[in-house]
Amino acid sequence: MLTVLLTLILLGAIGLAIGFIASKWLSRTLDTRQPPHGRFVTVDGVRLHVHDLPAQQPSPTAPTVLLLHGANLCLDDLQMSLGGPLAQRLRVIIPDRPGQGFSEPGPGPLASAAYQVKLLQGLISALGVTGPLIVVGHSFGGLIALRYALDDPHRVAGLVLINPTSHPRPEGLPWFQRVAGVLVGPLMVHTLLLPMSLAMLDRLVTRMFRPEAPPPDYAARSRLTLGLTPARFSASLQEYAALRDQLIETVPSYPSIAAPTLIFAGEADPVVPPNVHAEALARALPHAQLQHLPGAGHMAHHAHASTIVRGIEQLALQPVDAQK
């Protein structure tokens, strides 16, 4: 019996060692094959990666649009869906959020939305933006957008939130997420997570978009695999770890957000259910408009991009007096 146990331990250790080596090699390979294609701006010593898209038909009075991606993603997800269409009429800034894509995490804490907003404010200033912002956030990026409006209310002229993470689940996290939080620790992240995820990448993409179909070649075009590398996935785990406490702390401040807000809610979103998040947020914000997207899942900004772009443009291009 002891011999069997020792053999199993040895085999497990060998498997983890192989996984660690494979993960390191795969991470380097993915970074080499998917190099950064934006510009770098250093804010408070933190190097941030960003795309700055000039308006093709600029309006001197139009605000700048800031697009904030969700967890485990990078700027390419929003650029491929919203960036190009919006840049026809508006200047669009799309950063890799701290710790994701090619942006450094900095000293942190990454779990703090206020920390991320401080870096984003520095980025906006470094890019020479002096006028108002329309801040657009998807999923976890929605929480960052809300924090931006709370911390810089005079700069934020409007919010557009797509399936935003805004409220704690009344019953807490589902049991499988609590188990995953324990099991998917540093050991798993640095050994088996990346090889296993790459082996089932198509299934992973399908689950992200359910019940809708993903765009063709989504994983390649969005650089999804970057978010599965150990350093970036660890950054996402930091965001998840303190999320519930941060939401409980932030919810009472929502009524003080004066910016006009457009909330898009995928009615079939299984990740951020609208009855827990978007609908509760619409009741809490004094100037919110909730738009349901029938049949839409969590990644609604792809299949429903034209609807969302139209909403952003209407909010951004309406007369300034109408935004007061």
Secondary structure as a PSIPRED ss2 file (coil, helix, strand):
# PSIPRED VFORMAT (PSIPRED V4.0)

   1 M C   1.000  0.000  0.000
   2 L H   0.000  1.000  0.000
   3 T H   0.000  1.000  0.000
   4 V H   0.000  1.000  0.000
   5 L H   0.000  1.000  0.000
   6 L H   0.000  1.000  0.000
   7 T H   0.000  1.000  0.000
   8 L H   0.000  1.000  0.000
   9 I H   0.000  1.000  0.000
  10 L H   0.000  1.000  0.000
  11 L H   0.000  1.000  0.000
  12 G H   0.000  1.000  0.000
  13 A H   0.000  1.000  0.000
  14 I H   0.000  1.000  0.000
  15 G H   0.000  1.000  0.000
  16 L H   0.000  1.000  0.000
  17 A H   0.000  1.000  0.000
  18 I H   0.000  1.000  0.000
  19 G H   0.000  1.000  0.000
  20 F H   0.000  1.000  0.000
  21 I H   0.000  1.000  0.000
  22 A H   0.000  1.000  0.000
  23 S H   0.000  1.000  0.000
  24 K H   0.000  1.000  0.000
  25 W H   0.000  1.000  0.000
  26 L H   0.000  1.000  0.000
  27 S H   0.000  1.000  0.000
  28 R H   0.000  1.000  0.000
  29 T H   0.000  1.000  0.000
  30 L H   0.000  1.000  0.000
  31 D H   0.000  1.000  0.000
  32 T H   0.000  1.000  0.000
  33 R H   0.000  1.000  0.000
  34 Q C   1.000  0.000  0.000
  35 P C   1.000  0.000  0.000
  36 P C   1.000  0.000  0.000
  37 H C   1.000  0.000  0.000
  38 G C   1.000  0.000  0.000
  39 R E   0.000  0.000  1.000
  40 F E   0.000  0.000  1.000
  41 V E   0.000  0.000  1.000
  42 T E   0.000  0.000  1.000
  43 V E   0.000  0.000  1.000
  44 D C   1.000  0.000  0.000
  45 G C   1.000  0.000  0.000
  46 V E   0.000  0.000  1.000
  47 R E   0.000  0.000  1.000
  48 L E   0.000  0.000  1.000
  49 H E   0.000  0.000  1.000
  50 V E   0.000  0.000  1.000
  51 H E   0.000  0.000  1.000
  52 D E   0.000  0.000  1.000
  53 L E   0.000  0.000  1.000
  54 P C   1.000  0.000  0.000
  55 A C   1.000  0.000  0.000
  56 Q C   1.000  0.000  0.000
  57 Q C   1.000  0.000  0.000
  58 P C   1.000  0.000  0.000
  59 S C   1.000  0.000  0.000
  60 P C   1.000  0.000  0.000
  61 T C   1.000  0.000  0.000
  62 A C   1.000  0.000  0.000
  63 P C   1.000  0.000  0.000
  64 T E   0.000  0.000  1.000
  65 V E   0.000  0.000  1.000
  66 L E   0.000  0.000  1.000
  67 L E   0.000  0.000  1.000
  68 L E   0.000  0.000  1.000
  69 H C   1.000  0.000  0.000
  70 G C   1.000  0.000  0.000
  71 A C   1.000  0.000  0.000
  72 N C   1.000  0.000  0.000
  73 L C   1.000  0.000  0.000
  74 C C   1.000  0.000  0.000
  75 L H   0.000  1.000  0.000
  76 D H   0.000  1.000  0.000
  77 D H   0.000  1.000  0.000
  78 L H   0.000  1.000  0.000
  79 Q H   0.000  1.000  0.000
  80 M H   0.000  1.000  0.000
  81 S H   0.000  1.000  0.000
  82 L H   0.000  1.000  0.000
  83 G H   0.000  1.000  0.000
  84 G H   0.000  1.000  0.000
  85 P H   0.000  1.000  0.000
  86 L H   0.000  1.000  0.000
  87 A C   1.000  0.000  0.000
  88 Q C   1.000  0.000  0.000
  89 R C   1.000  0.000  0.000
  90 L C   1.000  0.000  0.000
  91 R C   1.000  0.000  0.000
  92 V E   0.000  0.000  1.000
  93 I E   0.000  0.000  1.000
  94 I E   0.000  0.000  1.000
  95 P E   0.000  0.000  1.000
  96 D C   1.000  0.000  0.000
  97 R C   1.000  0.000  0.000
  98 P C   1.000  0.000  0.000
  99 G C   1.000  0.000  0.000
 100 Q C   1.000  0.000  0.000
 101 G C   1.000  0.000  0.000
 102 F C   1.000  0.000  0.000
 103 S C   1.000  0.000  0.000
 104 E C   1.000  0.000  0.000
 105 P C   1.000  0.000  0.000
 106 G C   1.000  0.000  0.000
 107 P C   1.000  0.000  0.000
 108 G C   1.000  0.000  0.000
 109 P C   1.000  0.000  0.000
 110 L C   1.000  0.000  0.000
 111 A C   1.000  0.000  0.000
 112 S C   1.000  0.000  0.000
 113 A H   0.000  1.000  0.000
 114 A H   0.000  1.000  0.000
 115 Y H   0.000  1.000  0.000
 116 Q H   0.000  1.000  0.000
 117 V H   0.000  1.000  0.000
 118 K H   0.000  1.000  0.000
 119 L H   0.000  1.000  0.000
 120 L H   0.000  1.000  0.000
 121 Q H   0.000  1.000  0.000
 122 G H   0.000  1.000  0.000
 123 L H   0.000  1.000  0.000
 124 I H   0.000  1.000  0.000
 125 S H   0.000  1.000  0.000
 126 A H   0.000  1.000  0.000
 127 L C   1.000  0.000  0.000
 128 G C   1.000  0.000  0.000
 129 V C   1.000  0.000  0.000
 130 T C   1.000  0.000  0.000
 131 G C   1.000  0.000  0.000
 132 P C   1.000  0.000  0.000
 133 L E   0.000  0.000  1.000
 134 I E   0.000  0.000  1.000
 135 V E   0.000  0.000  1.000
 136 V E   0.000  0.000  1.000
 137 G E   0.000  0.000  1.000
 138 H E   0.000  0.000  1.000
 139 S C   1.000  0.000  0.000
 140 F H   0.000  1.000  0.000
 141 G H   0.000  1.000  0.000
 142 G H   0.000  1.000  0.000
 143 L H   0.000  1.000  0.000
 144 I H   0.000  1.000  0.000
 145 A H   0.000  1.000  0.000
 146 L H   0.000  1.000  0.000
 147 R H   0.000  1.000  0.000
 148 Y H   0.000  1.000  0.000
 149 A H   0.000  1.000  0.000
 150 L H   0.000  1.000  0.000
 151 D H   0.000  1.000  0.000
 152 D C   1.000  0.000  0.000
 153 P C   1.000  0.000  0.000
 154 H C   1.000  0.000  0.000
 155 R C   1.000  0.000  0.000
 156 V E   0.000  0.000  1.000
 157 A E   0.000  0.000  1.000
 158 G E   0.000  0.000  1.000
 159 L E   0.000  0.000  1.000
 160 V E   0.000  0.000  1.000
 161 L E   0.000  0.000  1.000
 162 I E   0.000  0.000  1.000
 163 N C   1.000  0.000  0.000
 164 P C   1.000  0.000  0.000
 165 T C   1.000  0.000  0.000
 166 S C   1.000  0.000  0.000
 167 H C   1.000  0.000  0.000
 168 P C   1.000  0.000  0.000
 169 R C   1.000  0.000  0.000
 170 P C   1.000  0.000  0.000
 171 E C   1.000  0.000  0.000
 172 G C   1.000  0.000  0.000
 173 L C   1.000  0.000  0.000
 174 P C   1.000  0.000  0.000
 175 W H   0.000  1.000  0.000
 176 F H   0.000  1.000  0.000
 177 Q H   0.000  1.000  0.000
 178 R H   0.000  1.000  0.000
 179 V H   0.000  1.000  0.000
 180 A H   0.000  1.000  0.000
 181 G H   0.000  1.000  0.000
 182 V H   0.000  1.000  0.000
 183 L H   0.000  1.000  0.000
 184 V C   1.000  0.000  0.000
 185 G C   1.000  0.000  0.000
 186 P H   0.000  1.000  0.000
 187 L H   0.000  1.000  0.000
 188 M H   0.000  1.000  0.000
 189 V H   0.000  1.000  0.000
 190 H C   1.000  0.000  0.000
 191 T C   1.000  0.000  0.000
 192 L C   1.000  0.000  0.000
 193 L H   0.000  1.000  0.000
 194 L H   0.000  1.000  0.000
 195 P H   0.000  1.000  0.000
 196 M H   0.000  1.000  0.000
 197 S H   0.000  1.000  0.000
 198 L H   0.000  1.000  0.000
 199 A H   0.000  1.000  0.000
 200 M C   1.000  0.000  0.000
 201 L H   0.000  1.000  0.000
 202 D H   0.000  1.000  0.000
 203 R H   0.000  1.000  0.000
 204 L H   0.000  1.000  0.000
 205 V H   0.000  1.000  0.000
 206 T H   0.000  1.000  0.000
 207 R H   0.000  1.000  0.000
 208 M H   0.000  1.000  0.000
 209 F H   0.000  1.000  0.000
 210 R C   1.000  0.000  0.000
 211 P C   1.000  0.000  0.000
 212 E C   1.000  0.000  0.000
 213 A C   1.000  0.000  0.000
 214 P C   1.000  0.000  0.000
 215 P C   1.000  0.000  0.000
 216 P C   1.000  0.000  0.000
 217 D C   1.000  0.000  0.000
 218 Y H   0.000  1.000  0.000
 219 A H   0.000  1.000  0.000
 220 A H   0.000  1.000  0.000
 221 R H   0.000  1.000  0.000
 222 S H   0.000  1.000  0.000
 223 R C   1.000  0.000  0.000
 224 L H   0.000  1.000  0.000
 225 T H   0.000  1.000  0.000
 226 L H   0.000  1.000  0.000
 227 G H   0.000  1.000  0.000
 228 L H   0.000  1.000  0.000
 229 T C   1.000  0.000  0.000
 230 P H   0.000  1.000  0.000
 231 A H   0.000  1.000  0.000
 232 R H   0.000  1.000  0.000
 233 F H   0.000  1.000  0.000
 234 S H   0.000  1.000  0.000
 235 A H   0.000  1.000  0.000
 236 S H   0.000  1.000  0.000
 237 L H   0.000  1.000  0.000
 238 Q H   0.000  1.000  0.000
 239 E H   0.000  1.000  0.000
 240 Y H   0.000  1.000  0.000
 241 A H   0.000  1.000  0.000
 242 A C   1.000  0.000  0.000
 243 L H   0.000  1.000  0.000
 244 R H   0.000  1.000  0.000
 245 D H   0.000  1.000  0.000
 246 Q H   0.000  1.000  0.000
 247 L H   0.000  1.000  0.000
 248 I H   0.000  1.000  0.000
 249 E H   0.000  1.000  0.000
 250 T H   0.000  1.000  0.000
 251 V H   0.000  1.000  0.000
 252 P H   0.000  1.000  0.000
 253 S H   0.000  1.000  0.000
 254 Y H   0.000  1.000  0.000
 255 P H   0.000  1.000  0.000
 256 S H   0.000  1.000  0.000
 257 I C   1.000  0.000  0.000
 258 A C   1.000  0.000  0.000
 259 A C   1.000  0.000  0.000
 260 P C   1.000  0.000  0.000
 261 T E   0.000  0.000  1.000
 262 L E   0.000  0.000  1.000
 263 I E   0.000  0.000  1.000
 264 F E   0.000  0.000  1.000
 265 A E   0.000  0.000  1.000
 266 G E   0.000  0.000  1.000
 267 E C   1.000  0.000  0.000
 268 A C   1.000  0.000  0.000
 269 D C   1.000  0.000  0.000
 270 P C   1.000  0.000  0.000
 271 V C   1.000  0.000  0.000
 272 V C   1.000  0.000  0.000
 273 P C   1.000  0.000  0.000
 274 P C   1.000  0.000  0.000
 275 N C   1.000  0.000  0.000
 276 V C   1.000  0.000  0.000
 277 H C   1.000  0.000  0.000
 278 A H   0.000  1.000  0.000
 279 E H   0.000  1.000  0.000
 280 A H   0.000  1.000  0.000
 281 L H   0.000  1.000  0.000
 282 A H   0.000  1.000  0.000
 283 R H   0.000  1.000  0.000
 284 A H   0.000  1.000  0.000
 285 L C   1.000  0.000  0.000
 286 P C   1.000  0.000  0.000
 287 H C   1.000  0.000  0.000
 288 A E   0.000  0.000  1.000
 289 Q E   0.000  0.000  1.000
 290 L E   0.000  0.000  1.000
 291 Q E   0.000  0.000  1.000
 292 H E   0.000  0.000  1.000
 293 L E   0.000  0.000  1.000
 294 P C   1.000  0.000  0.000
 295 G C   1.000  0.000  0.000
 296 A C   1.000  0.000  0.000
 297 G C   1.000  0.000  0.000
 298 H C   1.000  0.000  0.000
 299 M C   1.000  0.000  0.000
 300 A H   0.000  1.000  0.000
 301 H H   0.000  1.000  0.000
 302 H H   0.000  1.000  0.000
 303 A H   0.000  1.000  0.000
 304 H C   1.000  0.000  0.000
 305 A H   0.000  1.000  0.000
 306 S H   0.000  1.000  0.000
 307 T H   0.000  1.000  0.000
 308 I H   0.000  1.000  0.000
 309 V H   0.000  1.000  0.000
 310 R H   0.000  1.000  0.000
 311 G H   0.000  1.000  0.000
 312 I H   0.000  1.000  0.000
 313 E H   0.000  1.000  0.000
 314 Q H   0.000  1.000  0.000
 315 L H   0.000  1.000  0.000
 316 A H   0.000  1.000  0.000
 317 L H   0.000  1.000  0.000
 318 Q C   1.000  0.000  0.000
 319 P C   1.000  0.000  0.000
 320 V H   0.000  1.000  0.000
 321 D H   0.000  1.000  0.000
 322 A H   0.000  1.000  0.000
 323 Q H   0.000  1.000  0.000
 324 K C   1.000  0.000  0.000
